[in-house]
Amino acid sequence: MIRHIVLFKFKPGCDWNDPRALAAEHSSQQVGTRVPGLRSWTTGRNITDRDIAHDFVAIGVLDDETALKRYLTHPFHQESARRWREISDWVIADIHEPA
């Protein structure tokens, strides 16, 4: 299995009061039901305000690298990523986990 982890940090001038941030959050929440192949999908706002903290996280679990590639290229995922690209920078980690 692969755990796909994405941490989003707003670009300067953007925060949760920005309608684009709310739209990106809503889109991310829907990925779990709109993109097939995800075993699980979790999203959420960070509750801490430390300087090194990111603002939002998305975590998905997929069967294998083939499923990860299908997820990454799915049109709904691409649209959700476009929304985040406009307002944030992000880091990712894709890690293998025992099944």
Phi, psi and omega per residue, in radians:
M1 nan 2.710 3.109
I2 -2.153 2.286 3.020
R3 -1.776 2.122 -3.122
H4 -1.809 2.059 -3.046
I5 -2.122 2.227 3.128
V6 -2.248 2.223 3.094
L7 -1.979 2.187 -3.098
F8 -1.884 2.388 3.074
K9 -2.209 2.163 -3.112
F10 -1.023 2.508 2.996
K11 -1.274 2.732 3.120
P12 -0.907 2.377 3.127
G13 1.609 -0.106 3.122
C14 -1.968 2.483 3.051
D15 -2.698 -3.007 -3.070
W16 -1.223 -0.119 3.053
N17 -1.472 -0.160 -3.127
D18 -1.420 2.199 3.131
P19 -1.011 -0.496 3.101
R20 -1.158 -0.628 3.110
A21 -1.166 -0.728 3.121
L22 -1.140 -0.664 3.105
A23 -1.175 -0.698 3.107
A24 -1.142 -0.745 3.100
E25 -1.051 -0.843 -3.126
H26 -1.067 -0.748 3.116
S27 -1.070 -0.776 3.133
S28 -1.095 -0.674 3.131
Q29 -1.085 -0.555 -3.112
Q30 -1.407 -0.310 -3.095
V31 -0.936 -0.712 -3.088
G32 -1.063 -0.483 3.122
T33 -1.792 -0.298 -3.077
R34 -1.711 -0.358 -3.106
V35 -1.929 2.019 -3.126
P36 -1.233 2.739 3.055
G37 1.721 -0.132 3.111
L38 -1.482 2.169 3.060
R39 -1.259 -0.653 3.060
S40 -2.653 2.792 -3.099
W41 -2.621 2.176 3.135
T42 -2.291 2.369 3.044
T43 -2.335 2.764 3.072
G44 -3.137 2.737 3.053
R45 -1.404 2.506 3.044
N46 -1.259 2.417 -3.104
I47 -1.720 -0.022 3.118
T48 -1.797 2.787 -3.141
D49 -2.125 0.485 3.103
R50 -1.186 2.640 -3.096
D51 -0.989 -0.599 -3.086
I52 -1.524 -0.069 -3.081
A53 -1.297 2.567 2.989
H54 -1.634 2.929 -3.005
D55 -1.635 -0.471 -3.016
F56 -2.650 2.619 3.117
V57 -2.329 2.551 2.975
A58 -2.271 2.296 -3.112
I59 -2.316 2.138 3.107
G60 -2.157 2.646 3.065
V61 -2.088 2.248 -3.123
L62 -2.246 2.792 -3.070
D63 -1.153 -0.771 -3.007
D64 -2.827 -3.085 -3.102
E65 -1.167 -0.522 3.077
T66 -1.125 -0.778 3.099
A67 -1.119 -0.659 3.101
L68 -1.078 -0.776 3.127
K69 -1.103 -0.711 3.102
R70 -1.100 -0.743 3.107
Y71 -1.058 -0.839 -3.075
L72 -1.105 -0.531 -3.099
T73 -1.696 -0.052 -3.132
H74 -1.110 2.366 -3.093
P75 -0.994 -0.659 3.135
F76 -1.195 -0.697 3.068
H77 -1.084 -0.749 3.141
Q78 -1.053 -0.702 3.116
E79 -1.167 -0.721 3.105
S80 -1.112 -0.747 3.112
A81 -1.081 -0.670 3.120
R82 -1.054 -0.726 3.125
R83 -1.062 -0.764 -3.138
W84 -1.228 -0.633 -3.120
R85 -1.028 -0.608 -3.117
E86 -1.156 -0.555 -2.961
I87 -2.093 -0.072 -3.041
S88 -2.616 2.895 2.900
D89 -1.900 2.698 3.139
W90 -2.559 2.820 3.041
V91 -2.185 2.651 3.141
I92 -2.301 2.768 2.952
A93 -2.514 2.307 3.022
D94 -2.048 1.988 -3.041
I95 -2.099 2.468 3.046
H96 -1.346 2.411 3.072
E97 -2.259 2.633 3.053
P98 -1.070 2.505 -3.123
A99 -1.202 nan nan
